[in-house]
Amino acid sequence: MHPLCDDLIHQVEQCLAPIQRAFDAYQSACFIARPPEFFALELSGETGELANLEKKRWRGTPVDEAHVADEAADVLISLMNFCNARGIDLSAAVAAKLPRIPTSLQAP
């Protein structure tokens, strides 16, 4: 495990849980309840939109950076909503996953 991983895990544990709770409170107060499957499909659609913009950029087509940022925000919002609907503690899941990801100092 990379030495910076411990600090990253600490930051995730300290910062992500309150953000996830705030998303849950906002979603519950402002929108109708939806099942996890709805948010899984929403997440899939939003990541597809973000990937499509990256594909355009990769092929040399100019892409509006504000549009990319907007789609990235949609992905985060959809992920938070999915995790909350499914009862996933995202900070615990990320903290558990990070040490299991192999690190590499070489570019792919």
C-alpha positions in Angstrom: 0.0 0.0 0.0 1.3 3.4 -0.9 2.2 5.6 2.1 -0.3 8.3 1.0 -3.1 5.8 1.1 -3.4 6.1 4.9 -3.9 9.8 4.7 -6.4 9.5 1.9 -8.4 6.9 3.8 -8.5 9.2 6.8 -9.7 12.1 4.7 -12.4 9.9 3.1 -13.6 8.7 6.5 -13.7 12.3 7.9 -15.2 14.1 4.9 -17.3 11.8 2.7 -19.8 10.6 5.3 -21.1 14.1 6.2 -21.4 14.9 2.5 -23.3 11.7 1.8 -25.7 12.4 4.7 -26.3 15.9 3.4 -27.1 14.5 0.0 -29.6 12.1 1.6 -31.3 14.9 3.6 -31.6 17.1 0.5 -32.9 14.2 -1.7 -35.4 13.2 0.9 -36.7 16.8 1.5 -36.8 17.9 -2.1 -37.7 14.9 -4.3 -40.0 11.9 -4.3 -38.6 8.6 -3.1 -37.1 6.4 -5.7 -35.8 2.8 -5.6 -32.1 2.0 -5.9 -32.7 0.6 -9.4 -33.8 4.1 -10.5 -30.6 5.6 -9.3 -28.5 2.8 -10.8 -30.0 3.5 -14.2 -29.6 7.3 -13.7 -26.0 6.7 -12.7 -25.4 4.6 -15.8 -27.0 7.2 -18.1 -25.0 10.1 -16.5 -21.7 8.2 -16.8 -22.5 7.4 -20.4 -23.0 11.1 -21.1 -19.7 11.9 -19.5 -18.0 9.2 -21.4 -19.5 10.4 -24.7 -18.0 13.8 -24.1 -14.6 12.3 -23.5 -14.9 10.2 -26.6 -15.6 13.4 -28.6 -12.5 15.0 -27.1 -10.4 12.0 -27.8 -11.5 12.1 -31.4 -10.5 15.8 -31.6 -13.9 17.4 -31.4 -14.0 20.5 -29.2 -16.0 20.0 -26.0 -17.3 22.7 -23.7 -15.5 22.3 -20.3 -18.6 23.6 -18.4 -20.6 20.7 -20.0 -18.0 18.2 -18.9 -18.1 19.6 -15.3 -21.9 19.5 -15.4 -21.9 15.8 -16.4 -19.3 15.0 -13.8 -21.5 16.6 -11.1 -24.4 14.6 -12.4 -22.3 11.4 -11.9 -21.5 12.3 -8.3 -25.1 13.2 -7.5 -26.4 10.0 -9.0 -23.8 7.9 -7.2 -24.7 9.6 -3.8 -28.4 9.0 -4.5 -27.8 5.3 -5.4 -25.6 4.7 -2.4 -28.2 6.3 -0.1 -31.1 4.4 -1.6 -29.1 1.1 -1.4 -27.9 1.8 2.2 -24.2 1.8 1.2 -21.9 3.7 3.5 -19.7 5.1 0.7 -16.9 6.3 3.0 -16.6 2.9 4.6 -16.7 1.2 1.1 -14.0 3.5 -0.3 -11.8 3.2 2.8 -12.0 -0.6 2.5 -11.4 -0.6 -1.2 -8.4 1.8 -1.4 -5.8 -0.5 0.2 -6.8 -3.3 -2.2 -6.1 -1.3 -5.3 -2.7 -2.1 -6.7 -0.5 1.0 -7.3 1.8 1.6 -10.2 4.2 4.4 -10.8 4.2 3.6 -14.6 1.8 5.1 -17.0 -0.4 2.6 -18.9 
